Amino acid sequence: MDKNLILFCNALSISNKAAVAIIEFFSDYKSLMENIDQIKEIKGLDKRISERILKNRDFDLKSYMERVYSLGAQTTFIGDEDYPINLNYIEDPPLMLYYLGNLQKDDMYGISMVGSRKCTSYGAWACKEIARDLSRNGIPIISGLAYGIDKISHETSLENKNRTIGVIGNGIDVIYPKTHRDLYERVSRNGAVVSEYPLGTTPKNYNFPYRNRIISGIGQGVVVVEAMKKSGTLITANYALDQGKDVFAIPGNINSFYSLGTNALIREGAKIVTEVDDILEDIICPREIKDSEEIIIKLEDPIENDIINILLNTPCTSDIISDQLGIAVEDINATLTKLEMRGYVTEEMGGIFYPIVRKE
């Protein structure tokens, strides 16, 4: 996809769905500018969007990016090396992201922690306990930089010198809530603040449920600490389920409104969490990935070694491995099955294979 065309659509607040239609029709930014009057020919495109594009035909992308860089922010586009790997495999992935700080490959092993903005003292305590223990295991903590559970998750991660990522529902240049300015800065220095929304986007209510697919999508699972029966937290949990992620829930007081959502998730099949080991036994720990580098040199089959090295660099599907090695996909699948049976790899959502420590 042409990055300038993606950037142009994003800067004009054009939705992902509409942007994809525009990209498929024009293919690149130059073609759009040379044939901009054809925008009205795109089937199903809202008239208001075509009018917005025509009105902004002289939009200055260079000046816009200078504003982005003046903030100390960067951009990444789907397919880029620094684009969060797991987002490539979710439904409706963001075509681009703005971020302060840095994005790393190990973010794919992160755990999202979400819950009520008005959490109880019990919820705050439970959140601190789990976030602390995840941090001590080197697992990045992902949340939404809001009040309550989000704030506690980020702060606990920072207190334990762990990496944390905040996904926001407004422009990267807008701090919301305003009292979180210091937290924004600390998160960006020790991880990343991420947004798919263009500069100047204010925190509208409908932005937050949509951004939740990114909160659940970056890592490998979601921990729900406290949630009411109908809440944005449960929207995040539902996104996680749709994305094939592990969903964990901390049980709560049956008399508390803030536990109705979490207890319902447990009833419906989410894994109950009473200690961090309940999570660790179901996820991949980045420290184990690093340890596995010592194991792969013991593998006698050169193809197995090649596969493991590819997965250590970037977990991916068997099709991608087949393309990189020039080996038939059925042979790759057969080798992956052997590696999985011996405890070297595991297959997760979307047919993506991850390297793991061999379980003797």
N, C-alpha and C positions, 0 to 999 in steps of 0.2 A: 504494500500500500504506500502511496505517495505521502510523505510526512508533511509536506507543505499543505496538501489538501486536507489532511486530518487536522492539522493545526488551525487552518482557516475555519473549518466547520466547528471545531471546539471553541475557538475564540468568539464565535458568534452564538454560542450556547445552543447549537444544533444537536439534537439527541443522537445517541449512538445509532439507532435504527435508521434515522433519516440520513445520517452521515454515510452509512454503509451504502444506501441507495444512491447517493450522490457520487461516491467513489466508484461504484460499479458502472455508473453511467459515463463519467468523464475520465476515469482512470488516473488523472493527475491534475495538479493545480494549474499548470500551463494550459491544458485543454479546457478547463473550466473558464479561465479568464478569456480565452480566445473565442469561446462559444457560449458565453454566460447566458445569453438570451434563451438558450435551449433548456435552461433549468426548469421551465414550465412544462417540458415534455416528459419529465420523470413521472412515471405512473405511480399514483398513490401519495405523492409528496404534497404535504400540506401547503396550501396557497400562501400562508403566512411565512413559511420558511423560504419559499422561492422569492417572495417579495423582500425578505430580509437580506438574502444573498445579493439580489439586484441592487438594493439600496447601499450595500457595503462592498461594491465591486472595487472600490479604491482603498479598501482596508489595508493598512500598512503592517505586514507581518513582521518586518524587521524591527520597527519601533515597538511592536507588541513584545517581541522576544527580548528586546533591550530592557523593558520593564520587568520581565521575568528574571533576567540575570541580575538586575539591580537589587532584587530582593535576596540574592544569594541562592535562588532556586534553580532547579534544572528540570528538564523534561525527558521523558522516555516514552517510546512508542512500542506498540505490540510487536513482538519479534526481536526487539533490541536486546543486547546482552544484559543490560541492567534492568530490564522489565521483569517484574516478579514472575518467576517461572510458572508457578501454579495458576496464575491468572490466564495463561494461554489456554487452559483446558476447561475454563468455566463457560457456562452459557452467557452470552452478552458480555464479553470481556471489554473493559475500557480500551478504546483505541489509543489513548495516550494518558499519561499521568504527569502531574507536576509534583516535585518533591523538594523538601529542604532536608539536608543531611545526606545520607547515602543509602543505597539499596544493595543488598548482598545476596548471594546465592543461598546462604544458610537461612534466609528468611522463609524459605519453603518449609522449614522444619518448625516454624513458629506455631504457637497456640494462641488463639483469640480468646480473650476473656471479656465477657459482656454481662450486663445486668442493669438493675434499676438505677436511675439517677438519684432517687431518694431511698437509698438502701438503709436497712436497719443496722444496728450495731453488730448483730450476728453476721449479717451479710458482709460488712466491712471486715470483720475478723476473719471469716472464712476466705474471703478474697485475698487478704494479706498472706494467710498461711499457704495457700496454693500458689500464688504468684511468687512468693519467696522461694518455695521449693522448686518450682519450675525454673526460676532464675538460677538457682544453685546448680541446676543440671544443664545450664547453658542454652536453654530453649527461649528464643525470642518471644516476647509478649506483644500481642497485637490488640489494639482496642480503638475506641473512637474519640478520645480526648474530651469526653463530656464529663459532667458531674458524676458523683457516686462511684459505682464500680469501675467505670472507665478510668477515672482519675486515680483511684487506689491501685489499679493494676499497673498503670504507667509508673506511678511513684514508687511502688514496691520494687519493680524491675530496676529502676534507677538507683534505689537505695542499695540494691545488691549488685551494682555494677554490671547490669545485664542490658542487653540490647532490647529496645522497644520501638514499636511502630504505631503511629497515630494516624488513622484514616478519617479525614474530616468531610463534612457535607457542605462546604463553602469554598470560596477561592483561597488559594494558598496565601494570599495577601490579607486575608480577613481573619482576625482572631476571634473565635467564639467558643465558649463564653469569654468575655473580655478579661475576666479575672484569671484566665489560664495562660496569660502571656508568658510568665516565667516557665510554666510547664511546657508550652510549645517550644521554647528555646532549649530547654534541657533535653526534651525528646529529640529535637533535630540534631543536637550535638552528640547524642548517644544512640542514634538510630535514624529514624526518618519521620517526617510529617508528610503525608501523602494526600493528594486530592485529584479528582478527575475534572473538577469544575474550573472554568476559566477565571482569570483575574477579575476581581470585583464582585464575584457571585456572593450574594448575601445568604445567610443561613435560613433558607425557607424550609418549612416543615416537610414538604414532599421530597426534598433532597436526601434526607437522612435514611429513610427506608431503602432507597435505591443504592446509596453508598454502602449499605450493609453487606451487599454481595461481595464487595471488595474486602471488607473486614474478615468475612468467613473464607474468602477465596485465596488469600495470600498464603496462609499456613496449612497445617494438616489436620486441624481440628478446632472445635469451639467448646469452651467451658462456660456454661450459664450459671451464674452465681445466684442472682435473685431476679425474678421477673413476675410481673402481674399477668393475669389471665390473657389480656390483650395488650401487647406492648411491642415496641420496636425490637426488643431483645429476642422475642420469639420469631420475628421476621428474619433476624440473623440466623437463628437456629434452623429455620426452614430452608434458607439459602444453603446452609451447610449440608443439610440432608440431601438437597437436590444436587449438590456438587459432589456427593459421595464422601463427604468428610465425616470424621468421628465427632459425635456430639456427646458431651459429658454434662451432667447437671448435679449441682450440690443440693441435697435435700434441705427443706426448710420447715419451719413451724407450720403445722396445718391450720393454725388460727391466723396466720399472717397473709394479708393480701399479696405481699411481695414474694410469697412462696407458691402461690397457686400455679404460676406458669412453670416453674422448675419442677414441682412435684408432678404436674401433668406430663411434662417431657419424660420423666422417669417412668411413669405409668405407660407411656406410649413407646418405650424402648430405648430412651437415652440411658447411657451408662451412669449409674450412681457413683458419686465421688465423695469419699470420706477422708481420703489422704492422697497425696500426689502419686503414690504407686499405682493407684487405680487408673491414672492417666498414662504413666510411663510404660506400663505393660502393653499398651495398645498403640503407642506411637513410636516413631523413629527418633532417636536422640542424636543430635549432630555430633556429639562426642564419640558415639559409637561409629559413626561414619568415618571419622578421622582415625579411630583405632583400626578400622577394617583395611586401611592402607597397608598395614603390616601383614595382613593375611593374604592379600591377593598375590604376593610374590611366591607363595607356596603352591599356587594353582599350576598344574602341569600343562593343561590345555591352553595354547596361545590364544585361541578364540575366546575362551572364558576370560582370560586376562584382559583382552581388548574390550570385551563387553563391560567388565567391571570398571575399567578405567574411564570408559565413556560415561557410565552411570555416576561415578564419583565426581565427574566434572559437571554433568547435568542429567538428573533423572529424566527419562524419556520413554517413549513407546518402542515396541519392537520394530515398527516400520522405520523409525528414525535410525535405530541401530543398524538395520539392514542397509539403509542408504549410505551410512557412513562407512561401513565395512565392505560393502559390495557383495554381501552374502544373502542368499535367498531368505525371505522372511520366515518361511517354514523351518529352516535350519536354525535361525536365530531363536525362534519360539521354542524349539526342542532344547536348545542349550540353556535358555532362560528357565525352562521347567526343571532341568537338572540342578541349576544353581539355586533355584528356589527350594527344592527338596533338600538340598544340603545346607540351607540357611545362609546363603550369601546375598540373595536379593529377595525383595518382596514386591508383589504387584498391588498397587493401590488404585485410586479412582481413575477412571478413564484409560485403564490399561497402561498406566505409567509405572515403570519399574524403578525401585530405589535400591541402592546397595545397603547391606546391613552386616553386622558382625556375625560370623558363623557361630551358631549355637552348638557347642560340643555336647 
